[in-house]
Structure formats: C-alpha cells, structure tokens
Amino acid sequence: MSPEDFTKLLQDIPQNANDSVAMNALLAKAMKAFEEMNKEKVELKAKNETLAESNEKIRQANMDLFEQLGSKKTDEEPDQDLEEDTGEPPSLEELADDMHI
C-alpha cells in the first residue's frame, strides 16, 4: 500500500464513525497495511546493513591493495634506463641485455 493510500484509508475512518462494521473493516485494513510496511522496513534495514558491511569490506580491501601497490613502488629501485636516457632508441643488444636473453 502506498503512503497516499494509507493516508486516504486513515481519513476514511472518521467518516465511518457511525458504522461500526465499516469502522472495524477500515481499522483492520489499516493495521494490516501498517504491519506490511513495518515488515518491509525491517527487511530493508537488514539488507541495508548487510550492504553497508559488504561495502566496508570492499573499501578496506581496496585500501589494502593500494597500500601494497604503493609500498612496492617505493621499495623498487628507480629504472636506470630512465636516468640515462640519451633520447636515442636502445639497440637490439641493449634490449636483449635488459630482458636477460
């Protein structure tokens, strides 16, 4: 039941104050609608908490990966070829040496 339908139902209750059968039916319908909305709220809240926990685990895993990548970069020695770049392409022998062939 939509919030608008629920509001309309609650507005109909006072209009049927003189008819106890109609009043009881409207109240029963309102109680059932409230219980359904409350059940849905509880389910959505639990799902939201599960998703929030999963999101936090993924965020932490990403941070761990970033830290690992960052520590690998700082631990590596700088590339000697970059420091000695003469602007000329390397020879085949130099490439073979770099590849340890």
C-alpha positions in Angstrom: 0.0 0.0 0.0 1.4 3.4 -0.9 1.6 6.2 1.7 -1.1 8.1 -0.2 -3.4 5.1 0.0 -2.7 4.6 3.7 -3.4 8.3 4.4 -6.7 8.0 2.4 -7.6 5.0 4.5 -7.0 6.8 7.7 -9.1 9.7 6.5 -12.0 7.4 5.8 -12.1 6.1 9.4 -13.6 9.2 11.0 -16.1 9.4 8.1 -17.4 6.0 9.1 -17.6 6.6 12.8 -21.3 5.8 13.0 -20.9 2.4 11.1 -19.1 0.1 13.5 -18.8 -2.7 10.8 -17.2 -0.4 8.3 -15.0 1.2 11.0 -13.8 -2.3 12.1 -13.0 -3.2 8.5 -11.1 0.0 7.9 -9.1 -0.4 11.1 -8.3 -4.0 10.3 -7.1 -2.9 6.8 -5.1 -0.1 8.3 -3.4 -2.4 10.8 -2.6 -5.0 8.1 -1.1 -2.2 5.9 0.9 -0.9 8.8 2.3 -4.4 9.6 3.2 -4.9 6.0 5.0 -1.6 5.8 6.8 -2.2 9.1 7.9 -5.7 7.9 9.2 -4.2 4.7 11.1 -1.5 6.6 12.7 -4.1 8.9 13.8 -6.2 5.8 15.1 -3.2 4.0 17.0 -2.1 7.1 18.7 -5.5 7.4 19.5 -5.5 3.7 21.0 -2.0 4.0 23.1 -3.1 7.0 24.4 -6.1 5.0 25.2 -3.9 2.0 27.0 -1.4 4.2 29.1 -4.1 5.8 30.0 -5.5 2.3 30.8 -2.1 1.1 33.1 -1.5 4.1 34.9 -4.8 3.4 35.4 -3.9 -0.2 36.6 -0.4 0.7 39.1 -1.9 3.1 40.3 -4.5 0.6 40.8 -1.7 -1.9 42.8 0.3 0.6 45.0 -2.7 1.4 45.7 -3.2 -2.4 46.5 0.5 -2.7 48.9 0.2 0.2 50.5 -2.9 -1.3 51.0 -1.2 -4.7 52.3 1.9 -3.0 54.9 0.0 -0.9 56.0 -2.0 -4.0 56.6 1.3 -5.9 58.7 2.9 -3.1 60.6 -0.3 -2.5 61.7 -0.7 -6.1 64.9 0.9 -7.3 64.5 3.6 -9.9 64.9 2.4 -13.5 68.4 3.1 -14.6 67.4 3.4 -18.3 65.2 6.4 -17.4 68.0 8.2 -15.6 70.5 7.6 -18.5 68.1 8.4 -21.4 70.0 9.9 -24.2 67.0 10.4 -26.5 68.1 7.6 -28.8 66.2 4.3 -29.1 68.1 1.4 -27.5 69.9 -1.0 -29.7 68.9 -4.7 -30.0 71.8 -5.7 -27.8 70.7 -3.3 -25.0 67.1 -4.6 -25.3 68.4 -8.2 -25.1 70.5 -7.3 -22.0 67.5 -5.7 -20.3 65.5 -8.9 -21.0 68.3 -11.1 -19.8 68.4 -13.0 -23.0 
